[in-house]
Amino acid sequence: MKMRVGLVGGFLLVTAMSITACGNQPSATPSASVSANVDVAKLYQNYCISCHGNQLQGGQGPNIQKVGERLTEAEIVNRIQKGGGGMPPFQVTMKEEELKALAVWLEGLK
C-alpha cells in the first residue's frame, strides 16, 4: 500500500511540475538570479521598474516584455550601458556582472 501511495504521489508531483513548466507567458518578474552573485529582481526593481513598469509593460519607458525578440544580449548590454532615447546610461552605476545578468534575463523574454 505504501508503494502505491508513493507512486501516485510521485506521479502527481511530476504532473504538476510539467503543467507549471508549460506556461507560455514569461515571468515579468525575475524569480531567480541569472548569475549566482547577482539578484536580477533587485536590479530591475532598483534601476528599471520606475520607467518600464512592474510587469515590463512600459510607462515612461517602452514595453520590454518581449525585448529578446528585438534585441540580442549584446545589444541589450549596449543599450543599458549607453542609454539613449530618454534612457539614462548605467555603465557607471552598474557593475559589468550586473549588466550582463540583467541583459541575459531580458534577452530571454521572447
Biopython code that builds the backbone (N, CA, C, O; Angstrom):
import numpy as np
from Bio.PDB.StructureBuilder import StructureBuilder

atoms = [
    (1, "MET", "N", (0.820, -1.198, 0.000)),
    (1, "MET", "CA", (0.000, 0.000, 0.000)),
    (1, "MET", "C", (0.865, 1.264, 0.000)),
    (1, "MET", "O", (0.572, 2.220, -0.718)),
    (2, "LYS", "N", (1.941, 1.264, 0.817)),
    (2, "LYS", "CA", (2.828, 2.425, 0.854)),
    (2, "LYS", "C", (3.457, 2.671, -0.509)),
    (2, "LYS", "O", (3.625, 3.820, -0.919)),
    (3, "MET", "N", (3.805, 1.600, -1.209)),
    (3, "MET", "CA", (4.421, 1.716, -2.532)),
    (3, "MET", "C", (3.459, 2.394, -3.502)),
    (3, "MET", "O", (3.864, 3.243, -4.296)),
    (4, "ARG", "N", (2.181, 2.015, -3.435)),
    (4, "ARG", "CA", (1.174, 2.583, -4.326)),
    (4, "ARG", "C", (0.984, 4.079, -4.038)),
    (4, "ARG", "O", (0.907, 4.882, -4.968)),
    (5, "VAL", "N", (0.909, 4.450, -2.767)),
    (5, "VAL", "CA", (0.758, 5.852, -2.377)),
    (5, "VAL", "C", (1.969, 6.654, -2.843)),
    (5, "VAL", "O", (1.823, 7.771, -3.340)),
    (6, "GLY", "N", (3.159, 6.089, -2.684)),
    (6, "GLY", "CA", (4.378, 6.769, -3.128)),
    (6, "GLY", "C", (4.396, 6.971, -4.628)),
    (6, "GLY", "O", (4.796, 8.034, -5.102)),
    (7, "LEU", "N", (3.975, 5.983, -5.378)),
    (7, "LEU", "CA", (3.931, 6.102, -6.840)),
    (7, "LEU", "C", (2.912, 7.139, -7.282)),
    (7, "LEU", "O", (3.190, 7.944, -8.170)),
    (8, "VAL", "N", (1.736, 7.127, -6.671)),
    (8, "VAL", "CA", (0.698, 8.102, -7.013)),
    (8, "VAL", "C", (1.178, 9.510, -6.663)),
    (8, "VAL", "O", (1.010, 10.441, -7.451)),
    (9, "GLY", "N", (1.773, 9.661, -5.485)),
    (9, "GLY", "CA", (2.297, 10.970, -5.087)),
    (9, "GLY", "C", (3.373, 11.456, -6.035)),
    (9, "GLY", "O", (3.387, 12.627, -6.413)),
    (10, "GLY", "N", (4.273, 10.568, -6.423)),
    (10, "GLY", "CA", (5.327, 10.934, -7.373)),
    (10, "GLY", "C", (4.753, 11.329, -8.716)),
    (10, "GLY", "O", (5.205, 12.298, -9.327)),
    (11, "PHE", "N", (3.760, 10.585, -9.182)),
    (11, "PHE", "CA", (3.112, 10.900, -10.456)),
    (11, "PHE", "C", (2.458, 12.277, -10.406)),
    (11, "PHE", "O", (2.597, 13.069, -11.338)),
    (12, "LEU", "N", (1.743, 12.562, -9.311)),
    (12, "LEU", "CA", (1.088, 13.863, -9.172)),
    (12, "LEU", "C", (2.103, 15.000, -9.132)),
    (12, "LEU", "O", (1.869, 16.060, -9.712)),
    (13, "LEU", "N", (3.213, 14.791, -8.462)),
    (13, "LEU", "CA", (4.255, 15.810, -8.395)),
    (13, "LEU", "C", (4.829, 16.093, -9.775)),
    (13, "LEU", "O", (4.977, 17.252, -10.163)),
    (14, "VAL", "N", (5.152, 15.043, -10.514)),
    (14, "VAL", "CA", (5.704, 15.209, -11.864)),
    (14, "VAL", "C", (4.687, 15.886, -12.774)),
    (14, "VAL", "O", (5.052, 16.751, -13.570)),
    (15, "THR", "N", (3.422, 15.506, -12.670)),
    (15, "THR", "CA", (2.373, 16.112, -13.485)),
    (15, "THR", "C", (2.234, 17.596, -13.172)),
    (15, "THR", "O", (2.139, 18.414, -14.086)),
    (16, "ALA", "N", (2.221, 17.947, -11.903)),
    (16, "ALA", "CA", (2.098, 19.354, -11.511)),
    (16, "ALA", "C", (3.277, 20.170, -12.015)),
    (16, "ALA", "O", (3.101, 21.293, -12.486)),
    (17, "MET", "N", (4.477, 19.610, -11.919)),
    (17, "MET", "CA", (5.663, 20.322, -12.398)),
    (17, "MET", "C", (5.609, 20.486, -13.910)),
    (17, "MET", "O", (6.017, 21.527, -14.426)),
    (18, "SER", "N", (5.124, 19.500, -14.620)),
    (18, "SER", "CA", (5.032, 19.574, -16.080)),
    (18, "SER", "C", (4.038, 20.634, -16.512)),
    (18, "SER", "O", (4.303, 21.398, -17.441)),
    (19, "ILE", "N", (2.897, 20.684, -15.847)),
    (19, "ILE", "CA", (1.884, 21.679, -16.187)),
    (19, "ILE", "C", (2.414, 23.076, -15.929)),
    (19, "ILE", "O", (2.206, 23.977, -16.742)),
    (20, "THR", "N", (3.090, 23.268, -14.817)),
    (20, "THR", "CA", (3.665, 24.568, -14.493)),
    (20, "THR", "C", (4.699, 24.982, -15.525)),
    (20, "THR", "O", (4.755, 26.153, -15.899)),
    (21, "ALA", "N", (5.505, 24.064, -15.986)),
    (21, "ALA", "CA", (6.558, 24.371, -16.951)),
    (21, "ALA", "C", (6.011, 24.675, -18.334)),
    (21, "ALA", "O", (6.723, 25.246, -19.160)),
    (22, "CYS", "N", (4.776, 24.312, -18.605)),
    (22, "CYS", "CA", (4.207, 24.502, -19.937)),
    (22, "CYS", "C", (3.617, 25.881, -20.144)),
    (22, "CYS", "O", (3.137, 26.169, -21.240)),
    (23, "GLY", "N", (3.630, 26.729, -19.164)),
    (23, "GLY", "CA", (3.079, 28.070, -19.338)),
    (23, "GLY", "C", (3.803, 28.808, -20.444)),
    (23, "GLY", "O", (5.025, 28.711, -20.558)),
    (24, "ASN", "N", (3.061, 29.551, -21.266)),
    (24, "ASN", "CA", (3.683, 30.245, -22.392)),
    (24, "ASN", "C", (3.956, 31.705, -22.108)),
    (24, "ASN", "O", (4.490, 32.406, -22.968)),
    (25, "GLN", "N", (3.609, 32.181, -20.935)),
    (25, "GLN", "CA", (3.821, 33.576, -20.590)),
    (25, "GLN", "C", (5.104, 33.699, -19.785)),
    (25, "GLN", "O", (5.208, 33.101, -18.715)),
    (26, "PRO", "N", (6.094, 34.464, -20.269)),
    (26, "PRO", "CA", (7.314, 34.629, -19.490)),
    (26, "PRO", "C", (7.027, 35.424, -18.228)),
    (26, "PRO", "O", (6.173, 36.310, -18.219)),
    (27, "SER", "N", (7.729, 35.107, -17.191)),
    (27, "SER", "CA", (7.572, 35.837, -15.946)),
    (27, "SER", "C", (8.139, 37.235, -16.112)),
    (27, "SER", "O", (9.303, 37.407, -16.475)),
    (28, "ALA", "N", (7.315, 38.218, -15.847)),
    (28, "ALA", "CA", (7.773, 39.594, -15.970)),
    (28, "ALA", "C", (8.689, 39.972, -14.819)),
    (28, "ALA", "O", (9.445, 40.939, -14.909)),
    (29, "THR", "N", (8.621, 39.213, -13.750)),
    (29, "THR", "CA", (9.481, 39.467, -12.612)),
    (29, "THR", "C", (10.472, 38.325, -12.490)),
    (29, "THR", "O", (10.067, 37.171, -12.353)),
    (30, "PRO", "N", (11.758, 38.621, -12.537)),
    (30, "PRO", "CA", (12.742, 37.552, -12.426)),
    (30, "PRO", "C", (12.596, 36.837, -11.099)),
    (30, "PRO", "O", (12.573, 37.477, -10.048)),
    (31, "SER", "N", (12.497, 35.521, -11.135)),
    (31, "SER", "CA", (12.295, 34.771, -9.907)),
    (31, "SER", "C", (13.605, 34.304, -9.295)),
    (31, "SER", "O", (13.652, 33.956, -8.115)),
    (32, "ALA", "N", (14.649, 34.295, -10.074)),
    (32, "ALA", "CA", (15.942, 33.838, -9.570)),
    (32, "ALA", "C", (17.041, 34.624, -10.270)),
    (32, "ALA", "O", (16.822, 35.248, -11.308)),
    (33, "SER", "N", (18.185, 34.578, -9.696)),
    (33, "SER", "CA", (19.317, 35.267, -10.287)),
    (33, "SER", "C", (19.821, 34.507, -11.500)),
    (33, "SER", "O", (19.855, 33.277, -11.497)),
    (34, "VAL", "N", (20.210, 35.231, -12.535)),
    (34, "VAL", "CA", (20.831, 34.620, -13.700)),
    (34, "VAL", "C", (22.233, 34.187, -13.316)),
    (34, "VAL", "O", (22.701, 33.129, -13.736)),
    (35, "SER", "N", (22.892, 34.993, -12.527)),
    (35, "SER", "CA", (24.217, 34.682, -12.005)),
    (35, "SER", "C", (24.068, 34.437, -10.506)),
    (35, "SER", "O", (23.241, 35.068, -9.848)),
    (36, "ALA", "N", (24.852, 33.543, -9.984)),
    (36, "ALA", "CA", (24.776, 33.228, -8.556)),
    (36, "ALA", "C", (25.057, 34.453, -7.689)),
    (36, "ALA", "O", (24.586, 34.527, -6.554)),
    (37, "ASN", "N", (25.817, 35.409, -8.210)),
    (37, "ASN", "CA", (26.203, 36.577, -7.423)),
    (37, "ASN", "C", (25.349, 37.805, -7.693)),
    (37, "ASN", "O", (25.568, 38.849, -7.078)),
    (38, "VAL", "N", (24.376, 37.708, -8.601)),
    (38, "VAL", "CA", (23.596, 38.881, -8.982)),
    (38, "VAL", "C", (22.112, 38.597, -8.782)),
    (38, "VAL", "O", (21.594, 37.591, -9.268)),
    (39, "ASP", "N", (21.435, 39.481, -8.070)),
    (39, "ASP", "CA", (19.994, 39.378, -7.863)),
    (39, "ASP", "C", (19.311, 40.237, -8.930)),
    (39, "ASP", "O", (19.171, 41.450, -8.769)),
    (40, "VAL", "N", (18.893, 39.597, -10.010)),
    (40, "VAL", "CA", (18.316, 40.311, -11.150)),
    (40, "VAL", "C", (17.022, 41.015, -10.755)),
    (40, "VAL", "O", (16.760, 42.126, -11.217)),
    (41, "ALA", "N", (16.221, 40.393, -9.917)),
    (41, "ALA", "CA", (14.971, 41.019, -9.480)),
    (41, "ALA", "C", (15.253, 42.338, -8.765)),
    (41, "ALA", "O", (14.553, 43.329, -8.975)),
    (42, "LYS", "N", (16.271, 42.342, -7.929)),
    (42, "LYS", "CA", (16.633, 43.564, -7.204)),
    (42, "LYS", "C", (17.171, 44.625, -8.168)),
    (42, "LYS", "O", (16.861, 45.808, -8.030)),
    (43, "LEU", "N", (17.975, 44.199, -9.139)),
    (43, "LEU", "CA", (18.474, 45.147, -10.145)),
    (43, "LEU", "C", (17.320, 45.799, -10.889)),
    (43, "LEU", "O", (17.269, 47.020, -11.032)),
    (44, "TYR", "N", (16.393, 44.971, -11.360)),
    (44, "TYR", "CA", (15.250, 45.509, -12.103)),
    (44, "TYR", "C", (14.457, 46.474, -11.229)),
    (44, "TYR", "O", (14.060, 47.547, -11.682)),
    (45, "GLN", "N", (14.231, 46.093, -9.987)),
    (45, "GLN", "CA", (13.480, 46.948, -9.075)),
    (45, "GLN", "C", (14.206, 48.272, -8.828)),
    (45, "GLN", "O", (13.575, 49.329, -8.803)),
    (46, "ASN", "N", (15.517, 48.220, -8.647)),
    (46, "ASN", "CA", (16.283, 49.427, -8.336)),
    (46, "ASN", "C", (16.473, 50.364, -9.521)),
    (46, "ASN", "O", (16.457, 51.584, -9.353)),
    (47, "TYR", "N", (16.653, 49.807, -10.724)),
    (47, "TYR", "CA", (17.048, 50.637, -11.857)),
    (47, "TYR", "C", (16.024, 50.749, -12.986)),
    (47, "TYR", "O", (16.090, 51.695, -13.771)),
    (48, "CYS", "N", (15.091, 49.820, -13.088)),
    (48, "CYS", "CA", (14.270, 49.750, -14.297)),
    (48, "CYS", "C", (12.778, 49.966, -14.078)),
    (48, "CYS", "O", (12.095, 50.521, -14.939)),
    (49, "ILE", "N", (12.277, 49.532, -12.940)),
    (49, "ILE", "CA", (10.836, 49.470, -12.720)),
    (49, "ILE", "C", (10.146, 50.825, -12.824)),
    (49, "ILE", "O", (8.999, 50.893, -13.263)),
    (50, "SER", "N", (10.813, 51.897, -12.432)),
    (50, "SER", "CA", (10.168, 53.214, -12.450)),
    (50, "SER", "C", (9.824, 53.671, -13.867)),
    (50, "SER", "O", (8.874, 54.431, -14.051)),
    (51, "CYS", "N", (10.570, 53.227, -14.854)),
    (51, "CYS", "CA", (10.285, 53.608, -16.245)),
    (51, "CYS", "C", (9.611, 52.493, -17.050)),
    (51, "CYS", "O", (8.770, 52.767, -17.907)),
    (52, "HIS", "N", (9.975, 51.247, -16.778)),
    (52, "HIS", "CA", (9.480, 50.137, -17.592)),
    (52, "HIS", "C", (8.331, 49.373, -16.937)),
    (52, "HIS", "O", (7.772, 48.470, -17.559)),
    (53, "GLY", "N", (7.966, 49.708, -15.703)),
    (53, "GLY", "CA", (6.809, 49.120, -15.042)),
    (53, "GLY", "C", (7.087, 47.823, -14.316)),
    (53, "GLY", "O", (8.091, 47.154, -14.563)),
    (54, "ASN", "N", (6.176, 47.475, -13.412)),
    (54, "ASN", "CA", (6.361, 46.274, -12.596)),
    (54, "ASN", "C", (6.141, 44.984, -13.382)),
    (54, "ASN", "O", (6.538, 43.915, -12.920)),
    (55, "GLN", "N", (5.520, 45.058, -14.552)),
    (55, "GLN", "CA", (5.330, 43.891, -15.411)),
    (55, "GLN", "C", (6.013, 44.099, -16.763)),
    (55, "GLN", "O", (5.669, 43.443, -17.746)),
    (56, "LEU", "N", (6.980, 45.012, -16.804)),
    (56, "LEU", "CA", (7.730, 45.343, -18.015)),
    (56, "LEU", "C", (6.837, 45.928, -19.101)),
    (56, "LEU", "O", (7.214, 45.948, -20.273)),
    (57, "GLN", "N", (5.657, 46.404, -18.720)),
    (57, "GLN", "CA", (4.656, 46.871, -19.660)),
    (57, "GLN", "C", (4.939, 48.263, -20.208)),
    (57, "GLN", "O", (4.276, 48.715, -21.142)),
    (58, "GLY", "N", (5.901, 48.927, -19.643)),
    (58, "GLY", "CA", (6.224, 50.268, -20.091)),
    (58, "GLY", "C", (5.473, 51.309, -19.286)),
    (58, "GLY", "O", (4.703, 50.989, -18.380)),
    (59, "GLY", "N", (5.709, 52.535, -19.631)),
    (59, "GLY", "CA", (5.131, 53.683, -18.945)),
    (59, "GLY", "C", (5.891, 54.878, -19.476)),
    (59, "GLY", "O", (5.661, 55.324, -20.600)),
    (60, "GLN", "N", (6.792, 55.393, -18.668)),
    (60, "GLN", "CA", (7.689, 56.447, -19.138)),
    (60, "GLN", "C", (8.649, 55.868, -20.179)),
    (60, "GLN", "O", (8.985, 56.540, -21.155)),
    (61, "GLY", "N", (9.086, 54.641, -19.977)),
    (61, "GLY", "CA", (9.940, 53.926, -20.929)),
    (61, "GLY", "C", (9.097, 52.942, -21.729)),
    (61, "GLY", "O", (7.919, 52.751, -21.427)),
    (62, "PRO", "N", (9.683, 52.317, -22.742)),
    (62, "PRO", "CA", (8.918, 51.398, -23.589)),
    (62, "PRO", "C", (8.610, 50.055, -22.919)),
    (62, "PRO", "O", (9.243, 49.674, -21.934)),
    (63, "ASN", "N", (7.637, 49.362, -23.470)),
    (63, "ASN", "CA", (7.307, 47.998, -23.074)),
    (63, "ASN", "C", (8.493, 47.110, -23.439)),
    (63, "ASN", "O", (8.953, 47.126, -24.580)),
    (64, "ILE", "N", (8.990, 46.336, -22.473)),
    (64, "ILE", "CA", (10.126, 45.446, -22.746)),
    (64, "ILE", "C", (9.783, 43.991, -22.437)),
    (64, "ILE", "O", (10.672, 43.182, -22.170)),
    (65, "GLN", "N", (8.484, 43.658, -22.473)),
    (65, "GLN", "CA", (8.053, 42.299, -22.157)),
    (65, "GLN", "C", (8.641, 41.262, -23.108)),
    (65, "GLN", "O", (8.881, 40.126, -22.699)),
    (66, "LYS", "N", (8.875, 41.622, -24.348)),
    (66, "LYS", "CA", (9.429, 40.681, -25.329)),
    (66, "LYS", "C", (10.658, 41.282, -26.000)),
    (66, "LYS", "O", (10.871, 41.107, -27.200)),
    (67, "VAL", "N", (11.455, 41.984, -25.220)),
    (67, "VAL", "CA", (12.629, 42.663, -25.762)),
    (67, "VAL", "C", (13.606, 41.687, -26.409)),
    (67, "VAL", "O", (14.331, 42.066, -27.329)),
    (68, "GLY", "N", (13.638, 40.451, -25.951)),
    (68, "GLY", "CA", (14.526, 39.439, -26.518)),
    (68, "GLY", "C", (14.191, 39.070, -27.949)),
    (68, "GLY", "O", (15.022, 38.486, -28.645)),
    (69, "GLU", "N", (12.981, 39.401, -28.405)),
    (69, "GLU", "CA", (12.614, 39.172, -29.810)),
    (69, "GLU", "C", (13.240, 40.228, -30.714)),
    (69, "GLU", "O", (13.460, 39.985, -31.901)),
    (70, "ARG", "N", (13.526, 41.400, -30.153)),
    (70, "ARG", "CA", (14.030, 42.519, -30.958)),
    (70, "ARG", "C", (15.528, 42.743, -30.834)),
    (70, "ARG", "O", (16.180, 43.165, -31.789)),
    (71, "LEU", "N", (16.075, 42.458, -29.655)),
    (71, "LEU", "CA", (17.477, 42.769, -29.396)),
    (71, "LEU", "C", (18.231, 41.541, -28.899)),
    (71, "LEU", "O", (17.674, 40.698, -28.196)),
    (72, "THR", "N", (19.498, 41.455, -29.271)),
    (72, "THR", "CA", (20.364, 40.392, -28.767)),
    (72, "THR", "C", (20.873, 40.785, -27.381)),
    (72, "THR", "O", (20.699, 41.922, -26.944)),
    (73, "GLU", "N", (21.492, 39.848, -26.711)),
    (73, "GLU", "CA", (22.078, 40.131, -25.400)),
    (73, "GLU", "C", (23.087, 41.278, -25.489)),
    (73, "GLU", "O", (23.085, 42.171, -24.642)),
    (74, "ALA", "N", (23.942, 41.257, -26.502)),
    (74, "ALA", "CA", (24.956, 42.308, -26.670)),
    (74, "ALA", "C", (24.301, 43.667, -26.912)),
    (74, "ALA", "O", (24.771, 44.682, -26.397)),
    (75, "GLU", "N", (23.227, 43.692, -27.685)),
    (75, "GLU", "CA", (22.525, 44.954, -27.945)),
    (75, "GLU", "C", (21.857, 45.477, -26.677)),
    (75, "GLU", "O", (21.815, 46.685, -26.444)),
    (76, "ILE", "N", (21.340, 44.571, -25.866)),
    (76, "ILE", "CA", (20.717, 44.978, -24.604)),
    (76, "ILE", "C", (21.769, 45.537, -23.652)),
    (76, "ILE", "O", (21.540, 46.563, -23.012)),
    (77, "VAL", "N", (22.921, 44.873, -23.553)),
    (77, "VAL", "CA", (24.014, 45.382, -22.717)),
    (77, "VAL", "C", (24.397, 46.784, -23.175)),
    (77, "VAL", "O", (24.542, 47.691, -22.355)),
    (78, "ASN", "N", (24.558, 46.961, -24.467)),
    (78, "ASN", "CA", (24.931, 48.262, -25.031)),
    (78, "ASN", "C", (23.892, 49.331, -24.687)),
    (78, "ASN", "O", (24.247, 50.447, -24.307)),
    (79, "ARG", "N", (22.614, 48.989, -24.820)),
    (79, "ARG", "CA", (21.543, 49.948, -24.530)),
    (79, "ARG", "C", (21.550, 50.322, -23.053)),
    (79, "ARG", "O", (21.373, 51.491, -22.713)),
    (80, "ILE", "N", (21.752, 49.341, -22.169)),
    (80, "ILE", "CA", (21.780, 49.632, -20.734)),
    (80, "ILE", "C", (23.009, 50.477, -20.388)),
    (80, "ILE", "O", (22.909, 51.427, -19.612)),
    (81, "GLN", "N", (24.154, 50.137, -20.956)),
    (81, "GLN", "CA", (25.389, 50.877, -20.676)),
    (81, "GLN", "C", (25.305, 52.319, -21.145)),
    (81, "GLN", "O", (25.620, 53.240, -20.391)),
    (82, "LYS", "N", (24.884, 52.519, -22.379)),
    (82, "LYS", "CA", (24.952, 53.847, -23.004)),
    (82, "LYS", "C", (23.662, 54.642, -22.943)),
    (82, "LYS", "O", (23.678, 55.860, -23.124)),
    (83, "GLY", "N", (22.539, 53.972, -22.689)),
    (83, "GLY", "CA", (21.265, 54.671, -22.660)),
    (83, "GLY", "C", (20.876, 55.138, -24.052)),
    (83, "GLY", "O", (21.311, 54.565, -25.051)),
    (84, "GLY", "N", (20.067, 56.165, -24.114)),
    (84, "GLY", "CA", (19.643, 56.726, -25.392)),
    (84, "GLY", "C", (18.133, 56.778, -25.503)),
    (84, "GLY", "O", (17.423, 55.967, -24.907)),
    (85, "GLY", "N", (17.646, 57.749, -26.278)),
    (85, "GLY", "CA", (16.209, 57.882, -26.473)),
    (85, "GLY", "C", (15.454, 58.146, -25.179)),
    (85, "GLY", "O", (14.326, 57.679, -25.019)),
    (86, "GLY", "N", (16.042, 58.870, -24.273)),
    (86, "GLY", "CA", (15.407, 59.161, -22.993)),
    (86, "GLY", "C", (15.859, 58.259, -21.859)),
    (86, "GLY", "O", (15.606, 58.556, -20.692)),
    (87, "MET", "N", (16.529, 57.155, -22.192)),
    (87, "MET", "CA", (17.020, 56.249, -21.153)),
    (87, "MET", "C", (18.399, 56.710, -20.693)),
    (87, "MET", "O", (19.274, 56.971, -21.518)),
    (88, "PRO", "N", (18.595, 56.810, -19.381)),
    (88, "PRO", "CA", (19.917, 57.216, -18.891)),
    (88, "PRO", "C", (20.928, 56.076, -19.023)),
    (88, "PRO", "O", (20.539, 54.908, -19.022)),
    (89, "PRO", "N", (22.215, 56.397, -19.137)),
    (89, "PRO", "CA", (23.245, 55.354, -19.183)),
    (89, "PRO", "C", (23.491, 54.789, -17.784)),
    (89, "PRO", "O", (23.412, 55.507, -16.787)),
    (90, "PHE", "N", (23.792, 53.490, -17.729)),
    (90, "PHE", "CA", (24.046, 52.831, -16.451)),
    (90, "PHE", "C", (25.442, 52.227, -16.370)),
    (90, "PHE", "O", (25.715, 51.445, -15.459)),
    (91, "GLN", "N", (26.337, 52.571, -17.305)),
    (91, "GLN", "CA", (27.671, 51.965, -17.299)),
    (91, "GLN", "C", (28.475, 52.322, -16.062)),
    (91, "GLN", "O", (29.334, 51.544, -15.648)),
    (92, "VAL", "N", (28.225, 53.461, -15.468)),
    (92, "VAL", "CA", (28.931, 53.854, -14.247)),
    (92, "VAL", "C", (28.183, 53.339, -13.015)),
    (92, "VAL", "O", (28.798, 53.006, -12.002)),
    (93, "THR", "N", (26.875, 53.279, -13.110)),
    (93, "THR", "CA", (26.026, 52.893, -11.987)),
    (93, "THR", "C", (26.069, 51.404, -11.689)),
    (93, "THR", "O", (26.073, 51.001, -10.526)),
    (94, "MET", "N", (26.103, 50.580, -12.743)),
    (94, "MET", "CA", (26.036, 49.127, -12.578)),
    (94, "MET", "C", (27.370, 48.476, -12.896)),
    (94, "MET", "O", (28.111, 48.936, -13.766)),
    (95, "LYS", "N", (27.665, 47.398, -12.178)),
    (95, "LYS", "CA", (28.879, 46.621, -12.441)),
    (95, "LYS", "C", (28.682, 45.806, -13.716)),
    (95, "LYS", "O", (27.552, 45.536, -14.124)),
    (96, "GLU", "N", (29.785, 45.420, -14.336)),
    (96, "GLU", "CA", (29.744, 44.621, -15.565)),
    (96, "GLU", "C", (28.943, 43.333, -15.366)),
    (96, "GLU", "O", (28.143, 42.960, -16.223)),
    (97, "GLU", "N", (29.156, 42.658, -14.246)),
    (97, "GLU", "CA", (28.434, 41.415, -13.952)),
    (97, "GLU", "C", (26.927, 41.664, -13.839)),
    (97, "GLU", "O", (26.124, 40.835, -14.269)),
    (98, "GLU", "N", (26.549, 42.797, -13.265)),
    (98, "GLU", "CA", (25.131, 43.141, -13.138)),
    (98, "GLU", "C", (24.516, 43.428, -14.502)),
    (98, "GLU", "O", (23.414, 42.969, -14.805)),
    (99, "LEU", "N", (25.237, 44.191, -15.324)),
    (99, "LEU", "CA", (24.767, 44.483, -16.683)),
    (99, "LEU", "C", (24.524, 43.198, -17.460)),
    (99, "LEU", "O", (23.491, 43.033, -18.108)),
    (100, "LYS", "N", (25.484, 42.298, -17.386)),
    (100, "LYS", "CA", (25.402, 41.032, -18.121)),
    (100, "LYS", "C", (24.224, 40.195, -17.629)),
    (100, "LYS", "O", (23.461, 39.667, -18.439)),
    (101, "ALA", "N", (24.066, 40.067, -16.313)),
    (101, "ALA", "CA", (22.978, 39.261, -15.758)),
    (101, "ALA", "C", (21.614, 39.821, -16.155)),
    (101, "ALA", "O", (20.716, 39.064, -16.523)),
    (102, "LEU", "N", (21.458, 41.127, -16.084)),
    (102, "LEU", "CA", (20.199, 41.762, -16.468)),
    (102, "LEU", "C", (19.930, 41.559, -17.956)),
    (102, "LEU", "O", (18.799, 41.272, -18.351)),
    (103, "ALA", "N", (20.955, 41.706, -18.774)),
    (103, "ALA", "CA", (20.808, 41.527, -20.221)),
    (103, "ALA", "C", (20.455, 40.086, -20.580)),
    (103, "ALA", "O", (19.629, 39.852, -21.462)),
    (104, "VAL", "N", (21.073, 39.124, -19.906)),
    (104, "VAL", "CA", (20.772, 37.706, -20.162)),
    (104, "VAL", "C", (19.301, 37.432, -19.857)),
    (104, "VAL", "O", (18.611, 36.773, -20.635)),
    (105, "TRP", "N", (18.829, 37.937, -18.728)),
    (105, "TRP", "CA", (17.426, 37.736, -18.360)),
    (105, "TRP", "C", (16.492, 38.408, -19.371)),
    (105, "TRP", "O", (15.527, 37.796, -19.829)),
    (106, "LEU", "N", (16.782, 39.665, -19.718)),
    (106, "LEU", "CA", (15.927, 40.384, -20.666)),
    (106, "LEU", "C", (15.934, 39.731, -22.046)),
    (106, "LEU", "O", (14.898, 39.669, -22.709)),
    (107, "GLU", "N", (17.088, 39.248, -22.477)),
    (107, "GLU", "CA", (17.185, 38.603, -23.787)),
    (107, "GLU", "C", (16.350, 37.325, -23.831)),
    (107, "GLU", "O", (15.909, 36.904, -24.901)),
    (108, "GLY", "N", (16.139, 36.723, -22.692)),
    (108, "GLY", "CA", (15.319, 35.515, -22.622)),
    (108, "GLY", "C", (13.823, 35.775, -22.717)),
    (108, "GLY", "O", (13.040, 34.834, -22.846)),
    (109, "LEU", "N", (13.416, 37.032, -22.655)),
    (109, "LEU", "CA", (11.992, 37.373, -22.755)),
    (109, "LEU", "C", (11.593, 37.450, -24.220)),
    (109, "LEU", "O", (11.890, 38.428, -24.906)),
    (110, "LYS", "N", (10.927, 36.425, -24.683)),
    (110, "LYS", "CA", (10.546, 36.345, -26.101)),
    (110, "LYS", "C", (9.099, 35.967, -26.231)),
    (110, "LYS", "O", (8.589, 35.849, -27.345)),
]
sb = StructureBuilder()
sb.init_structure("model")
sb.init_model(0)
sb.init_chain("A")
sb.init_seg("    ")
for serial, (resi, resn, name, xyz) in enumerate(atoms, 1):
    if name == "N":
        sb.init_residue(resn, " ", resi, " ")
    sb.init_atom(name, np.array(xyz, "f"), 0.0, 1.0, " ", f" {name:<3s}", serial, name[0])
structure = sb.get_structure()
